[in-house]
Amino acid sequence: EVQLQASGGGTVQAGGSLRLSCVMTGVIFDQWTIGWVRQAPGKGREGISAITIGDGTTYYSDSVKGRFTISKDNAKNTAYLQMTSLKPEDTAVYYCAAAEPHTDYDGNTGDGMDYWGKGTLVTVSS
């Protein structure tokens, strides 16, 4: 049974940094994609980053490119999102999610991804 749990959120000042972790349990195959999706207050879900388990191919949305870095440690069954230069508009609940190779999901929102963890709240104050 696949389960994911995001952690590491908190409250930081603008310009600060946070590192989120996503612990994955169950069988995660190399062909799967792990993504980070956030939902800001009053807004829809936004897919911001993804990485393939096997080859490490990464994706970043324009809103976080250059500021956030996704990584993984397969031995620890953990994915990470290193967030720097945080802005107030980054305030959101952050979720990690997983998609199987043939799952038809929306990369812009994460809608349709197969497995979701409970979100962790990031609050950026000015």
C-alpha positions as CSV (number, residue, x, y, z in Angstrom):
1,E,0.0,0.0,0.0
2,V,1.5,3.3,-1.1
3,Q,1.4,6.2,1.4
4,L,3.1,9.6,1.3
5,Q,3.5,12.1,4.0
6,A,4.8,15.7,3.6
7,S,6.4,17.5,6.5
8,G,8.7,20.4,7.2
9,G,6.3,23.3,6.8
10,G,6.3,26.3,9.1
11,T,6.3,30.1,9.3
12,V,9.2,32.0,7.8
13,Q,9.9,35.6,6.8
14,A,10.1,36.6,3.2
15,G,13.5,35.7,1.8
16,G,13.9,32.8,4.1
17,S,14.2,29.1,3.4
18,L,12.5,25.8,4.2
19,R,13.1,22.2,3.3
20,L,10.1,20.0,2.9
21,S,10.3,16.2,3.1
22,C,8.0,13.6,1.6
23,V,8.4,10.1,3.2
24,M,7.0,7.4,0.9
25,T,6.0,3.9,2.1
26,G,5.0,0.9,0.1
27,V,6.3,-0.1,-3.3
28,I,7.4,2.9,-5.4
29,F,8.6,1.9,-8.9
30,D,11.4,3.6,-10.9
31,Q,9.0,4.8,-13.6
32,W,6.8,6.7,-11.1
33,T,6.8,10.4,-10.8
34,I,6.8,12.2,-7.5
35,G,5.5,15.8,-7.5
36,W,4.9,18.7,-5.2
37,V,1.6,20.5,-5.5
38,R,0.5,23.5,-3.5
39,Q,-2.7,25.2,-2.8
40,A,-2.7,28.9,-1.7
41,P,-5.6,30.4,0.2
42,G,-8.5,31.0,-2.1
43,K,-6.7,29.5,-5.1
44,G,-6.6,26.2,-6.9
45,R,-3.9,23.6,-6.8
46,E,-0.7,24.4,-8.6
47,G,1.8,21.7,-9.6
48,I,5.2,23.3,-8.9
49,S,7.8,20.5,-9.2
50,A,8.2,16.8,-10.1
51,I,10.9,14.2,-10.3
52,T,11.0,10.7,-11.8
53,I,12.2,8.1,-9.4
54,G,14.4,6.2,-11.8
55,D,16.4,8.8,-13.8
56,G,15.9,11.9,-11.7
57,T,14.4,14.0,-14.5
58,T,13.0,17.2,-12.9
59,Y,10.3,19.7,-13.7
60,Y,9.7,23.2,-12.2
61,S,6.9,25.6,-12.8
62,D,7.8,29.1,-13.8
63,S,6.6,30.4,-10.4
64,V,9.3,28.5,-8.5
65,K,12.1,27.9,-11.1
66,G,15.4,29.2,-9.8
67,R,14.2,29.3,-6.2
68,F,13.1,25.7,-5.4
69,T,15.0,22.5,-5.9
70,I,13.5,19.0,-5.9
71,S,15.6,16.0,-5.0
72,K,15.2,12.4,-3.8
73,D,17.0,9.8,-1.7
74,N,15.8,6.4,-2.9
75,A,17.5,4.6,-0.1
76,K,15.5,6.6,2.4
77,N,12.3,6.6,0.4
78,T,12.2,10.3,0.7
79,A,11.7,13.2,-1.7
80,Y,12.6,16.8,-0.8
81,L,11.7,20.3,-1.8
82,Q,14.3,22.9,-0.9
83,M,12.7,26.3,-1.0
84,T,14.8,29.5,-0.9
85,S,14.0,33.1,-1.4
86,L,10.5,32.6,-0.2
87,K,7.9,35.1,-1.0
88,P,4.5,35.8,0.6
89,E,2.8,34.4,-2.4
90,D,4.4,31.1,-1.7
91,T,2.1,30.7,1.3
92,A,0.2,27.6,0.7
93,V,-0.5,24.0,1.8
94,Y,2.1,21.9,0.1
95,Y,1.3,18.3,-0.8
96,C,3.5,15.5,-2.2
97,A,1.8,13.2,-4.7
98,A,2.8,10.3,-6.9
99,A,1.7,9.2,-10.4
100,E,2.1,5.8,-12.1
101,P,3.6,5.9,-15.6
102,H,0.4,5.6,-17.5
103,T,-1.7,7.8,-15.3
104,D,-3.3,10.7,-17.1
105,Y,-2.8,13.7,-14.8
106,D,-2.7,17.4,-15.2
107,G,0.8,18.6,-14.5
108,N,-0.4,22.1,-13.9
109,T,-2.6,21.2,-11.0
110,G,-1.7,17.6,-10.0
111,D,-5.3,16.6,-10.6
112,G,-5.5,12.9,-11.4
113,M,-2.3,11.8,-9.6
114,D,-2.7,8.4,-8.0
115,Y,-1.5,8.9,-4.5
116,W,-1.5,11.9,-2.2
117,G,0.0,12.7,1.1
118,K,-1.4,15.0,3.8
119,G,-0.3,18.6,3.2
120,T,2.1,20.7,5.3
121,L,1.5,24.4,5.7
122,V,4.0,27.0,4.6
123,T,3.4,30.5,5.7
124,V,5.7,33.3,4.5
125,S,5.3,36.7,6.2
126,S,6.5,40.0,4.9
